[in-house]
Amino acid sequence: MKKIQMVDLNGQYEGIKDQVDASISEVIESTAFINGPEVKAFQKELEAYLGVKHVIPCGNGTDALQICMMGLGLKPGDEVITADFTFAATVEVIALLQLTPVLVDVDPETFNIDPVAIEKAITPKTKAIVPVHLFGQCANMDAIMDLANKHNLYVIEDNAQGIGATYTFKDGRKSKSGTIGHVASTSFFPSKNLGCYGDGGAIFTNDDNLAHTLRGIVNHGMYVRYHHDVVGVNSRLDSIQAAVLRAKLPNLDTYNHKRREAARKYSKAFAGQEHIVVPVTVNGCDGICQSCDCHVFHQYTLRILNEKRDKLVQHLNENGVPCGVYYPIPLHRQKAYLDDRYNEADFKVTNQLIKEVISLPMHTELDDEQIDFITKLVIDFVNK
């Protein structure tokens, strides 16, 4: 059996090696390292894939989220509602801009932000909602957009884990994740479903005026060289990373299909296990059916119900199986974001999830032998 890895980037690279190597060589020979033809081509190709009017590439996913908020003109003291159960980057940029983060609980089945909790947290100071499409599926965007329209709020999608997922609205319309709200950010960190070989990110929007503002912000506030019209930052996707992403983008749907195949095999093996809860989806299907792309399984995350999660992590690691606990400490308990406004009773789901969740290896190169080995280890340990 091949060595089991949490993410097998080398195995994925072997399938596109010739194209990646040739594209990187072309960039080096051209010396067009910043804002070169590869960046512009990738931008257009990603716009076509997503069906969105504007893609603005930038330096990384965290920058992308910050620039979204800068572009919307949010001011210090404005409240921004987001999920308590997610990576710190989401709340980090809110704090960096001197906005006021408002953390709320999540849905116990999908782990995504709970619209009921959002509505309870809205005040006259609320200006935006940041739903995080956690682990590879969209938050409940029907309810979130309804709330935003009702209260005149911006919706900034954090799509770092969800690229390629499709959201089906209640009326049957379909949209790619990151194209539903007013603006969205994504990350091309190497382990993402669409990852480069360094840092990279992008912003998506259908708003022409906002896109113009964002393009200035990512480049020191310049539209004409040495003319600084807005306060900006230095955040640009370099041409080598764009070349890698161009090689991967045509394969993204295939990559996501392979992840769903692995997820289906995992869930089939765990079916009927009393102490194991497998992933479910916001669209109500099993999330791993052949025809459904509502979940792209950036992570395959179980809940272990019999208080053996931490010992299971140790057991898997001792047997050569990497795993992850995303996330062990909720944001409202992190030292940097402590706030007297928060009441533990408002975070019942998050406080339970942090004791139960475990993410198993998930990538495009998983094979049946590895999945069988992993699932047997988990089942035998949890039931002993």
VEXSEMI-109197 format. One record per residue (C-alpha): residue number from 1; x, y, z. Coordinates in steps of 0.5 Angstrom, whole numbers. Example, Ala and Ser with C-alpha at 12.3 -4.5 7.8 and 13.67 -1.06 7.14 Angstrom:
// VEXSEMI-109197
+-----+-------+-------+-------+
:  nr :    xx :    yy :    zz :
+-----+-------+-------+-------+
:   1 :    25 :    -9 :    16 :
:   2 :    27 :    -2 :    14 :
+-----+-------+-------+-------+
This chain:
// VEXSEMI-109197
+-----+-------+-------+-------+
:  nr :    xx :    yy :    zz :
+-----+-------+-------+-------+
:   1 :     0 :     0 :     0 :
:   2 :     2 :     7 :    -2 :
:   3 :     4 :    12 :     4 :
:   4 :    -2 :    15 :     6 :
:   5 :    -2 :    23 :     6 :
:   6 :    -7 :    28 :     8 :
:   7 :    -6 :    31 :     2 :
:   8 :    -2 :    28 :    -4 :
:   9 :     0 :    34 :    -8 :
:  10 :     6 :    30 :   -11 :
:  11 :     1 :    25 :   -14 :
:  12 :    -3 :    30 :   -17 :
:  13 :     3 :    34 :   -20 :
:  14 :     5 :    27 :   -24 :
:  15 :    -1 :    28 :   -28 :
:  16 :     0 :    35 :   -30 :
:  17 :     7 :    35 :   -30 :
:  18 :     9 :    36 :   -37 :
:  19 :     4 :    42 :   -38 :
:  20 :     6 :    45 :   -31 :
:  21 :    14 :    45 :   -32 :
:  22 :    13 :    47 :   -39 :
:  23 :     9 :    53 :   -37 :
:  24 :    13 :    55 :   -31 :
:  25 :    19 :    55 :   -36 :
:  26 :    16 :    60 :   -41 :
:  27 :    14 :    65 :   -35 :
:  28 :    22 :    64 :   -33 :
:  29 :    24 :    65 :   -40 :
:  30 :    19 :    71 :   -41 :
:  31 :    21 :    74 :   -35 :
:  32 :    14 :    77 :   -34 :
:  33 :    13 :    75 :   -27 :
:  34 :     8 :    80 :   -24 :
:  35 :     2 :    81 :   -28 :
:  36 :     4 :    77 :   -34 :
:  37 :     0 :    74 :   -39 :
:  38 :    -1 :    68 :   -35 :
:  39 :    -5 :    72 :   -30 :
:  40 :    -9 :    75 :   -35 :
:  41 :   -11 :    69 :   -38 :
:  42 :   -12 :    65 :   -32 :
:  43 :   -17 :    71 :   -30 :
:  44 :   -21 :    70 :   -36 :
:  45 :   -21 :    62 :   -36 :
:  46 :   -23 :    63 :   -28 :
:  47 :   -29 :    68 :   -30 :
:  48 :   -31 :    63 :   -35 :
:  49 :   -31 :    57 :   -31 :
:  50 :   -35 :    61 :   -25 :
:  51 :   -40 :    64 :   -30 :
:  52 :   -38 :    71 :   -26 :
:  53 :   -36 :    78 :   -29 :
:  54 :   -30 :    79 :   -25 :
:  55 :   -24 :    75 :   -22 :
:  56 :   -19 :    80 :   -19 :
:  57 :   -13 :    75 :   -17 :
:  58 :    -9 :    77 :   -11 :
:  59 :    -3 :    75 :    -7 :
:  60 :    -7 :    70 :    -2 :
:  61 :   -14 :    68 :     1 :
:  62 :   -13 :    72 :     7 :
:  63 :   -11 :    79 :     3 :
:  64 :   -17 :    77 :    -2 :
:  65 :   -22 :    77 :     4 :
:  66 :   -19 :    84 :     7 :
:  67 :   -19 :    87 :     0 :
:  68 :   -27 :    85 :    -1 :
:  69 :   -28 :    89 :     6 :
:  70 :   -24 :    95 :     4 :
:  71 :   -27 :    95 :    -3 :
:  72 :   -34 :    95 :     0 :
:  73 :   -32 :   101 :     4 :
:  74 :   -33 :    98 :    11 :
:  75 :   -31 :   103 :    17 :
:  76 :   -28 :   102 :    24 :
:  77 :   -34 :   100 :    28 :
:  78 :   -38 :    97 :    23 :
:  79 :   -41 :    90 :    25 :
:  80 :   -39 :    84 :    21 :
:  81 :   -42 :    77 :    23 :
:  82 :   -39 :    71 :    21 :
:  83 :   -38 :    64 :    24 :
:  84 :   -35 :    62 :    30 :
:  85 :   -33 :    55 :    27 :
:  86 :   -28 :    57 :    22 :
:  87 :   -20 :    58 :    21 :
:  88 :   -18 :    65 :    24 :
:  89 :   -17 :    69 :    18 :
:  90 :   -24 :    70 :    17 :
:  91 :   -24 :    74 :    23 :
:  92 :   -17 :    76 :    23 :
:  93 :   -18 :    81 :    17 :
:  94 :   -25 :    84 :    21 :
:  95 :   -20 :    86 :    27 :
:  96 :   -15 :    88 :    22 :
:  97 :   -19 :    93 :    19 :
:  98 :   -22 :    96 :    26 :
:  99 :   -29 :    93 :    24 :
: 100 :   -33 :    89 :    30 :
: 101 :   -33 :    82 :    29 :
: 102 :   -39 :    78 :    31 :
: 103 :   -39 :    71 :    32 :
: 104 :   -45 :    66 :    32 :
: 105 :   -46 :    59 :    32 :
: 106 :   -47 :    54 :    26 :
: 107 :   -51 :    48 :    24 :
: 108 :   -50 :    42 :    27 :
: 109 :   -50 :    38 :    21 :
: 110 :   -47 :    42 :    15 :
: 111 :   -42 :    46 :    20 :
: 112 :   -44 :    52 :    16 :
: 113 :   -46 :    59 :    19 :
: 114 :   -53 :    58 :    22 :
: 115 :   -58 :    63 :    19 :
: 116 :   -62 :    64 :    25 :
: 117 :   -56 :    66 :    29 :
: 118 :   -55 :    71 :    24 :
: 119 :   -61 :    74 :    25 :
: 120 :   -61 :    74 :    32 :
: 121 :   -54 :    78 :    32 :
: 122 :   -56 :    83 :    27 :
: 123 :   -56 :    90 :    30 :
: 124 :   -56 :    97 :    27 :
: 125 :   -49 :    97 :    27 :
: 126 :   -49 :    91 :    22 :
: 127 :   -46 :    92 :    15 :
: 128 :   -44 :    85 :    13 :
: 129 :   -45 :    78 :    13 :
: 130 :   -39 :    73 :    12 :
: 131 :   -41 :    66 :    11 :
: 132 :   -36 :    61 :    10 :
: 133 :   -37 :    55 :     5 :
: 134 :   -34 :    50 :    10 :
: 135 :   -30 :    44 :     8 :
: 136 :   -33 :    44 :     1 :
: 137 :   -40 :    46 :     1 :
: 138 :   -44 :    52 :     1 :
: 139 :   -48 :    55 :     7 :
: 140 :   -55 :    56 :     7 :
: 141 :   -55 :    62 :     1 :
: 142 :   -62 :    62 :     0 :
: 143 :   -63 :    64 :     8 :
: 144 :   -57 :    69 :     8 :
: 145 :   -59 :    73 :     2 :
: 146 :   -66 :    74 :     4 :
: 147 :   -63 :    77 :    11 :
: 148 :   -58 :    81 :     7 :
: 149 :   -64 :    84 :     3 :
: 150 :   -68 :    85 :     9 :
: 151 :   -63 :    89 :    13 :
: 152 :   -59 :    92 :     7 :
: 153 :   -53 :    88 :     9 :
: 154 :   -47 :    86 :     4 :
: 155 :   -45 :    79 :     3 :
: 156 :   -38 :    77 :     3 :
: 157 :   -37 :    69 :     1 :
: 158 :   -31 :    66 :     4 :
: 159 :   -30 :    61 :    -1 :
: 160 :   -23 :    59 :     1 :
: 161 :   -25 :    51 :     2 :
: 162 :   -31 :    51 :    -3 :
: 163 :   -29 :    53 :   -10 :
: 164 :   -32 :    48 :   -15 :
: 165 :   -38 :    47 :   -11 :
: 166 :   -45 :    49 :   -14 :
: 167 :   -51 :    52 :   -10 :
: 168 :   -58 :    50 :   -12 :
: 169 :   -63 :    55 :   -10 :
: 170 :   -70 :    53 :    -7 :
: 171 :   -73 :    56 :   -14 :
: 172 :   -68 :    51 :   -18 :
: 173 :   -63 :    56 :   -20 :
: 174 :   -56 :    54 :   -19 :
: 175 :   -50 :    58 :   -18 :
: 176 :   -42 :    57 :   -17 :
: 177 :   -40 :    58 :   -10 :
: 178 :   -37 :    65 :    -9 :
: 179 :   -42 :    68 :   -15 :
: 180 :   -48 :    69 :   -10 :
: 181 :   -46 :    74 :    -5 :
: 182 :   -44 :    82 :    -7 :
: 183 :   -37 :    79 :    -7 :
: 184 :   -33 :    73 :    -5 :
: 185 :   -26 :    71 :    -4 :
: 186 :   -22 :    65 :    -5 :
: 187 :   -15 :    62 :    -3 :
: 188 :   -10 :    58 :    -8 :
: 189 :    -6 :    55 :    -2 :
: 190 :    -3 :    49 :    -4 :
: 191 :    -8 :    44 :    -1 :
: 192 :   -14 :    47 :    -3 :
: 193 :   -18 :    44 :    -9 :
: 194 :   -15 :    49 :   -14 :
: 195 :    -8 :    50 :   -11 :
: 196 :    -2 :    53 :   -13 :
: 197 :     5 :    52 :   -11 :
: 198 :     6 :    58 :    -7 :
: 199 :     1 :    63 :    -4 :
: 200 :    -5 :    66 :    -8 :
: 201 :   -12 :    68 :    -8 :
: 202 :   -17 :    72 :   -12 :
: 203 :   -24 :    76 :   -11 :
: 204 :   -30 :    75 :   -15 :
: 205 :   -36 :    80 :   -16 :
: 206 :   -41 :    81 :   -21 :
: 207 :   -41 :    89 :   -19 :
: 208 :   -37 :    93 :   -25 :
: 209 :   -36 :    99 :   -20 :
: 210 :   -34 :    94 :   -14 :
: 211 :   -29 :    91 :   -19 :
: 212 :   -26 :    97 :   -21 :
: 213 :   -25 :    99 :   -14 :
: 214 :   -22 :    92 :   -12 :
: 215 :   -17 :    92 :   -18 :
: 216 :   -14 :    99 :   -16 :
: 217 :   -14 :    96 :    -8 :
: 218 :   -10 :    90 :   -10 :
: 219 :    -4 :    95 :   -14 :
: 220 :    -3 :   100 :    -9 :
: 221 :    -9 :   104 :   -11 :
: 222 :    -7 :   105 :   -18 :
: 223 :   -10 :   105 :   -24 :
: 224 :    -5 :   109 :   -28 :
: 225 :     2 :   108 :   -26 :
: 226 :     4 :   113 :   -20 :
: 227 :    -3 :   116 :   -19 :
: 228 :    -6 :   113 :   -13 :
: 229 :   -13 :   114 :   -13 :
: 230 :   -15 :   110 :    -7 :
: 231 :   -12 :   107 :    -1 :
: 232 :    -9 :   100 :    -3 :
: 233 :    -4 :    94 :    -2 :
: 234 :     1 :    90 :    -5 :
: 235 :    -3 :    84 :    -7 :
: 236 :    -2 :    81 :   -13 :
: 237 :    -2 :    73 :   -16 :
: 238 :     5 :    72 :   -19 :
: 239 :     5 :    69 :   -26 :
: 240 :     9 :    63 :   -24 :
: 241 :     3 :    61 :   -19 :
: 242 :    -2 :    63 :   -25 :
: 243 :     1 :    58 :   -30 :
: 244 :     0 :    53 :   -25 :
: 245 :    -7 :    54 :   -24 :
: 246 :    -8 :    55 :   -31 :
: 247 :    -6 :    47 :   -32 :
: 248 :   -10 :    45 :   -26 :
: 249 :   -17 :    49 :   -27 :
: 250 :   -19 :    45 :   -33 :
: 251 :   -18 :    39 :   -28 :
: 252 :   -22 :    42 :   -23 :
: 253 :   -29 :    38 :   -24 :
: 254 :   -25 :    32 :   -25 :
: 255 :   -21 :    33 :   -18 :
: 256 :   -27 :    35 :   -14 :
: 257 :   -31 :    28 :   -17 :
: 258 :   -25 :    24 :   -15 :
: 259 :   -26 :    27 :    -8 :
: 260 :   -33 :    26 :    -8 :
: 261 :   -32 :    18 :   -10 :
: 262 :   -27 :    18 :    -4 :
: 263 :   -32 :    21 :     0 :
: 264 :   -38 :    16 :    -2 :
: 265 :   -33 :    10 :     0 :
: 266 :   -32 :    13 :     6 :
: 267 :   -39 :    14 :     8 :
: 268 :   -41 :     7 :     5 :
: 269 :   -36 :     4 :    10 :
: 270 :   -38 :     8 :    16 :
: 271 :   -46 :     7 :    15 :
: 272 :   -50 :     4 :    21 :
: 273 :   -44 :     6 :    26 :
: 274 :   -47 :     8 :    32 :
: 275 :   -42 :    13 :    34 :
: 276 :   -40 :    16 :    28 :
: 277 :   -43 :    21 :    24 :
: 278 :   -42 :    22 :    17 :
: 279 :   -42 :    29 :    13 :
: 280 :   -49 :    31 :    10 :
: 281 :   -51 :    37 :     6 :
: 282 :   -55 :    43 :     6 :
: 283 :   -58 :    41 :    -1 :
: 284 :   -61 :    35 :     3 :
: 285 :   -58 :    29 :    -1 :
: 286 :   -53 :    25 :     1 :
: 287 :   -47 :    29 :    -1 :
: 288 :   -44 :    24 :    -5 :
: 289 :   -48 :    22 :   -10 :
: 290 :   -46 :    21 :   -17 :
: 291 :   -50 :    27 :   -20 :
: 292 :   -49 :    32 :   -15 :
: 293 :   -43 :    37 :   -14 :
: 294 :   -46 :    41 :    -8 :
: 295 :   -40 :    39 :    -4 :
: 296 :   -33 :    38 :    -6 :
: 297 :   -30 :    35 :     0 :
: 298 :   -24 :    40 :     1 :
: 299 :   -25 :    36 :     8 :
: 300 :   -28 :    29 :    10 :
: 301 :   -30 :    31 :    17 :
: 302 :   -33 :    26 :    22 :
: 303 :   -36 :    27 :    28 :
: 304 :   -34 :    22 :    34 :
: 305 :   -40 :    21 :    39 :
: 306 :   -37 :    17 :    44 :
: 307 :   -31 :    22 :    47 :
: 308 :   -26 :    18 :    43 :
: 309 :   -24 :    23 :    38 :
: 310 :   -17 :    25 :    41 :
: 311 :   -15 :    18 :    43 :
: 312 :   -17 :    16 :    35 :
: 313 :   -13 :    22 :    33 :
: 314 :    -7 :    19 :    37 :
: 315 :    -9 :    12 :    34 :
: 316 :    -9 :    14 :    27 :
: 317 :    -2 :    17 :    27 :
: 318 :     1 :    11 :    31 :
: 319 :    -1 :     7 :    25 :
: 320 :     1 :    12 :    19 :
: 321 :    -5 :    15 :    18 :
: 322 :    -5 :    23 :    18 :
: 323 :   -12 :    27 :    20 :
: 324 :   -14 :    33 :    23 :
: 325 :   -18 :    37 :    28 :
: 326 :   -21 :    43 :    24 :
: 327 :   -22 :    47 :    29 :
: 328 :   -20 :    45 :    36 :
: 329 :   -21 :    52 :    39 :
: 330 :   -27 :    56 :    37 :
: 331 :   -26 :    63 :    35 :
: 332 :   -30 :    66 :    41 :
: 333 :   -25 :    63 :    46 :
: 334 :   -18 :    65 :    42 :
: 335 :   -14 :    70 :    46 :
: 336 :   -14 :    75 :    40 :
: 337 :   -21 :    75 :    40 :
: 338 :   -24 :    75 :    47 :
: 339 :   -30 :    79 :    48 :
: 340 :   -35 :    80 :    54 :
: 341 :   -41 :    80 :    49 :
: 342 :   -40 :    73 :    48 :
: 343 :   -44 :    68 :    52 :
: 344 :   -42 :    61 :    52 :
: 345 :   -50 :    59 :    51 :
: 346 :   -50 :    62 :    44 :
: 347 :   -45 :    57 :    42 :
: 348 :   -47 :    50 :    44 :
: 349 :   -46 :    47 :    37 :
: 350 :   -39 :    50 :    36 :
: 351 :   -37 :    48 :    43 :
: 352 :   -40 :    41 :    42 :
: 353 :   -36 :    40 :    35 :
: 354 :   -30 :    42 :    37 :
: 355 :   -30 :    36 :    42 :
: 356 :   -32 :    31 :    36 :
: 357 :   -30 :    33 :    29 :
: 358 :   -24 :    29 :    26 :
: 359 :   -22 :    30 :    18 :
: 360 :   -19 :    24 :    15 :
: 361 :   -14 :    24 :     9 :
: 362 :   -18 :    27 :     3 :
: 363 :   -15 :    28 :    -4 :
: 364 :   -15 :    26 :   -11 :
: 365 :   -10 :    20 :   -11 :
: 366 :   -14 :    16 :    -5 :
: 367 :   -14 :     9 :    -7 :
: 368 :   -19 :     4 :    -5 :
: 369 :   -14 :     0 :    -1 :
: 370 :   -12 :     6 :     3 :
: 371 :   -19 :     8 :     4 :
: 372 :   -21 :     1 :     7 :
: 373 :   -15 :     1 :    11 :
: 374 :   -17 :     8 :    14 :
: 375 :   -24 :     6 :    15 :
: 376 :   -22 :    -1 :    19 :
: 377 :   -18 :     3 :    23 :
: 378 :   -23 :     8 :    25 :
: 379 :   -29 :     3 :    26 :
: 380 :   -25 :    -2 :    30 :
: 381 :   -22 :     3 :    35 :
: 382 :   -29 :     7 :    36 :
: 383 :   -32 :     0 :    37 :
: 384 :   -27 :    -3 :    42 :
+-----+-------+-------+-------+
